[in-house]
């Protein structure tokens, strides 16, 4: 979560993509197809401009 706030506050690009598990809210990397915390395969992707 701390890295998420850093990326939003100090971003250098015009948009930020956040991927997180729909079940538990864990932030996941772009290469993950399942949540590393709860193993759910429902990953949400949010683009913040």
Secondary structure, DSSP 4 states (H G I P E B T S, - for coil): -HHHHHHHHS--SS-EEEEEETTT--B--TT-SS-TTT----EEEEEE-
